[in-house]
């Protein structure tokens, strides 16, 4: 009798424990929420650097005193990743926020760079062998990984959106450091390489087209965030 009672009690306790586990771990929104936050100082500082004298005319200026929230970035990522890759939304958002803060970049700028490079297609392959969301060439990714003492698992790893975003942000950060905090230099360098940009600048030619496309997407994303009322 005692054995049967103990068995029943044990079953009840086990069910209760599993119930609490699934309620708190599986179905709780906090379990899925990206653990990173938008760093306001970093975001504003980089926005001013990108836009220069035109900063106060753009949508980024709307957020000088009001924060851009994690959910704003997540909403953009989730809305743009294609169906089969939406499962990466939280991880990609977390990586963008973490790496942007680490390298001193506005995370909205990273969203604009992804939009410009691949239109959010994680399987995109460029004409010169660029791969994924941020269209990184394998040799560039390998070099960047070595520079930042990051693990490099070969070209196929660039098809993973989280790996691609982490290496892409590191690469644009490295160009920014090498070429000075001047988006008229490091943004074209992301597109055509630092050597080609320096060659054009030496001929008094300023490569503007790529930078203009990125900043146009940057403005649009900020306006989308504002219009969504998030």
Secondary structure, 3 states (H helix, E strand, C coil): CHHHHHHHHHHHHHHHHHHHHHHHHHCCHHHCCCCCCCCHHHHHHHHHHHHHHHHHHCHHHHHCCCCCCHHHHHHHHHHHCCHHHHHHHHHHHHHHHHHHHHHCCCHHHHHHHHHHHHCCCCCCECCCCCECCCCECHHHHHHHHHHCCCCCCCHHHHHCHHHHHHHHHHHHHHHHHHHCCCHHHHHHHHHHCHHHHHHHHHCCCCCCHHHHHHHHHHHHHHHHHHHHCC
